[in-house]
Amino acid sequence: MIINCDSCTMQNIACSDCVITVLLNIKPLPGKTAEFSDQDQTAINHLSTAGMVPPLRFKPGRAR
């Protein structure tokens, strides 16, 4: 999975509670991308289910 803040439909809505910004300690900036493997996604889901990190809120859309 490639996450690009520019194409996230949750941009400016859920950035402050985004697991990507929490785990990578990044600010959602234009052009910023993050890439996760299936294993990474599974780990994020487990951490989220356990309440250790916020859920992944990325909703892909068109780049702005």
C-alpha positions in Angstrom: 0.0 0.0 0.0 1.3 3.4 -0.9 -0.2 6.2 1.1 0.0 9.7 -0.3 -1.5 12.5 1.8 -2.4 14.5 -1.4 -4.8 11.8 -2.5 -6.3 11.0 0.9 -10.0 12.0 1.2 -9.5 12.3 5.0 -6.8 14.9 4.5 -7.3 17.9 6.9 -10.2 15.9 8.5 -8.3 13.1 10.4 -4.6 14.1 10.1 -4.2 14.6 13.8 -5.4 11.0 14.6 -3.7 9.3 11.6 -1.7 6.2 12.4 0.8 7.1 9.7 1.7 10.4 11.4 1.9 8.5 14.7 4.1 5.6 13.6 6.4 7.5 11.3 6.4 10.7 13.3 5.7 12.8 10.2 3.5 15.8 9.4 1.1 15.4 6.5 2.7 17.5 3.8 1.9 17.9 0.1 3.6 15.1 -1.8 4.5 13.1 1.3 4.1 9.3 0.7 4.5 6.3 2.8 4.6 2.7 1.6 3.5 -0.3 3.7 3.7 -4.1 2.9 0.8 -6.4 3.7 2.7 -7.5 6.8 2.9 -3.8 7.9 -0.8 -3.4 7.4 -1.6 -6.5 9.4 0.6 -5.2 12.2 -1.1 -1.8 12.2 -4.5 -3.6 12.3 -3.4 -5.6 15.3 -2.0 -2.6 17.1 -5.2 -0.7 16.3 -7.5 -3.5 17.5 -5.5 -3.6 20.8 -6.0 0.2 21.2 -2.3 0.9 20.9 -2.5 3.2 17.9 -5.3 4.9 16.0 -6.9 3.0 13.1 -5.7 3.6 9.6 -8.0 6.4 8.3 -6.5 6.6 4.8 -9.2 6.7 2.1 -7.7 6.9 -1.4 -9.0 9.4 -3.8 -7.7 11.6 -6.6 -4.5 13.6 -6.0 -5.3 17.2 -5.2 
